[in-house]
Amino acid sequence: MATSNVRPADMERITTPALAKKFIDEQIAELRAQIGDKKVLLALSGGVDSSVVAALLIKAVGKQLVSVHVNHGLLRKGEPEQVVKVFRDELNANLIYVDAVDRFLNKLAGVADPEQKRKIIGAEFIRVFEEEARKQEGISFLAQGTIYPDIVESGPVKSHHNVGGLPEDLKFELVEPIKLLFKDEVRVVGKELGLPDNMVFRQPFPGPGLGVRCTGAITRDRLEALRESDAILREEFAKNGLEGKVWQYFT
């Protein structure tokens, strides 16, 4: 387990399947040594970082990993379903799916300011995740998809961006298997772990999701129109062979 938050100068950049496999094998051994027979909790968004961490932990400790996917109603079309399909159906993960759509949308009703939306979504996510964490017994570790740029950008004081803010009595020991990797390396590792391309090469997507891309106050109708238009745009890009060529596009 990497204890330091500094990437060693001699650490080889993971650019090939062989290097990814070497990293995966090393991590599996380290994770098993760190976790033993204890349980690990992970907030699984379906983004590349948390998905790679989940796939690594499933290989290392199987059902000892408890993954929680919170559907807040602000994801892109088909994303919650894909998380369930990949992790529960294909990887046989111990996955808890939380349908919190009504809960989030009720909290966001009438809120137009993007910063306020972010705060509401962030605080509510922590509340939902905390509730699920309290239902579990015997959790000793919290896994996070922290990557190296998160550490570099936050300077000497490292703030955990995923589920920081959990109450003091829920302070678990952290498991951060990809914290010394850059984003491109995480994708190479994800491919080697067998995750689908549209998950591995998923475009950067804000934590509050469509909540901040939907300008003005959020209503279900406006959210659905945004989700559908975004899906149509993606479909057209894919049809015209532009999918991997343009870094980011959305409506």
Secondary structure, DSSP 8 states (H G I E B T S, - for coil): ----SS--TT-----SHHHHHHHHHHHHHHHHHHHTT-EEEEE--SSHHHHHHHHHHHHHHGGGEEEEEEE-S-S-TTHHHHHIIIIIIIS--EEEEEE-HHHHHHHHBT---HHHHHHHHHHHHHHHHHHHHHHSSSEEEEE----HHHHHHHTTS---TTTTT--GGG--EEE-TTTT--HHHHHHHHHHTT--HHHHT-----TTTHHHHS-SSB-HHHHHHHHHHHHHHHHHHHHTT-TTTSS----
